[in-house]
Amino acid sequence: MKKINVLFVCMGNICRSPTAEGVFTQLVKDKNLSERFVIDSAGTHAYHTNEAPDLRSQQVAKSRGIAMSHLRARQVVFGDFIDFDYVLAMDNDNYHILQQTCPAEHKNKIRYFLDYAPHLKTREVPDPYYGGKYGFENVFDMIQAAAEGFLAALQTAEKLS
């Protein structure tokens, strides 16, 4: 059985994309679908390579039952466009960077993560890095909604059970 490979992407890979990785990983685990997925996250920039997620992201996730301290930041590499079926961008800047660096035959894999939560009426997960605790809570809620919508879309498209 072929696994579905999902990559979440933000700028530094310490706030939004590791939160998405943690949330989506827990969601598929709760649905007993873990064996069907490879889930990862990366950043378009190498600002925080090998660092754990921002402590504020970790604290909000932990308060919601999701551990992220084991995750480490990395930068998107060329092979990601080949290896991953879905490359999900957190905002316009990262979407455009991914589009510019991706080989033409794989551009269809790049999508806005929040397109899976249309009720939020935005395509961008705001970067909470310079914000307070509320910003991290808000980002978590947005990511949770998109993760649920993404999994629902996959369950329809991929016939997951």
N, C-alpha and C positions, 0 to 999 in steps of 0.2 A: 504494500500500500504506500503510495507516494505521500510524503508529508507536505503540508502547506507551510512555506517559509515566509515569515513576516518580519519586516524590519521597520522599526519606528525611528524617525529622524528629527532631531532638533539641531540647534547650533552647537552647543558644547557637550551634549549628552550627559548632563548632570541633573536636570530638572524634569523637563517635559517628556522626553523620549524614554528615560528609564522608568518614569512613573507609568507611562503607557505599557512598557514591557512588563512591569510588575502587575499592573491591573489586568492586562490581557492574559498573562500567564495564569493568574489566579482564577480568572473567569473560565478559561478552558479546563483548568483542573477541576473546578466545581462542577463542570458539565461532563466530566470523565472523558475529555477529548485530548488530553495532553499528548498521547502517543501519535496524534495526527498532525502535530505542529512542531516547527522549529521557530522560536521567537527570540528576537534580539533587538538591540537598539544601538544607535550610533549618532555621531554629530558631524555636521558639515565642516566643522573647524576642530583643530587639535588642541584647543585651549586647556583641556582638563584630562588628557590621555592618562589612563590607568587610575584615575581618581574615583572614589565612591560617589554615589549621588549626593547632591546637596543635602545637608542635615535636615533642612526644613522640609524638603520633599520626603525624606525618609520618615520624619516624625509624623507627617500627615498620613502617609501610606500605612505606617505602623498602627496609627490610631484607628485605621479602617481594616486592620487585619492582614496587611500585606508587607512582607519583609523585602527590603531592597538593598541592604547593606552589603550583600555579596556581589552586587553588580559593579562593573568597572567601565568607565568611559573609554570610548574608542572613536576613531574617525572613520567615516565611510570610505571604503576602498573600492577600486574598480570591480573586483570580483563580486561585490554585493549586488550589483545590477544583474549579474548572471545567476547568482545563487538564490536570490530571493524572488518570490512570486509577487509579493506586495511590498512596496517601499512607500511608507506612509509619512508624509511631511506634516510638521506641526504648524507651519506658517508660510506666507508668501515668499519670504527671503530664501528659506531652505528649499521650498518647492522649486524655485527658479535655479538655485545652485545645482540641485539634483538634475534638473532638466538639461542644464548646460554641460554637465560632466557625464551624463549617461549616454551610452551608445544608442543610436537611433532605434535599433531593433528591440530595445528594452524599455523605451520611454513610456510605453503603455502600462508599466508596472507602478509608475509613480502617481500617487494620488494624495489628495488632502485627507488627513485622518478625520477631520470634522465633517467631511461630506457624509459620513455615516451617522451623524447626529444633526440632521437638517433642522430640527426644531430649535436648535441653538442660534440659527440665523447668522452664522459666521463660519468662515473657513479657517480662521486662525486661533490656535491656542496661544494666549498671551504668555510671554516669558515672565515668570514670577520672580526671577532672580533678584531684582532690585526692589521688589515689593515686600509687604509684610506677610504675616501668617495667613491673612484672609486671601491673598493672591494665590497662595499654594492650595488652600482649600477649594477655591473656585476652579483652579486648573484641574485639580483631582476630579471634581464633579464633572467637568467637561470631558475629561479623558474617560471617565467611567461610562458616560452616556455614549461616546463614540465607540468604545470597546464593545459595548452591548450591541450597538447597531451594526458594527463590523462583523461580529460573530453571527448575528442573525442573517446578514447578507451572505456570509460564507455558508451557513447551514442550508440556505436556499440554493446557492450556486454550486456548491460542492457536494450537496446531498449528505451533509454530516449528520450523524445520529448519535 
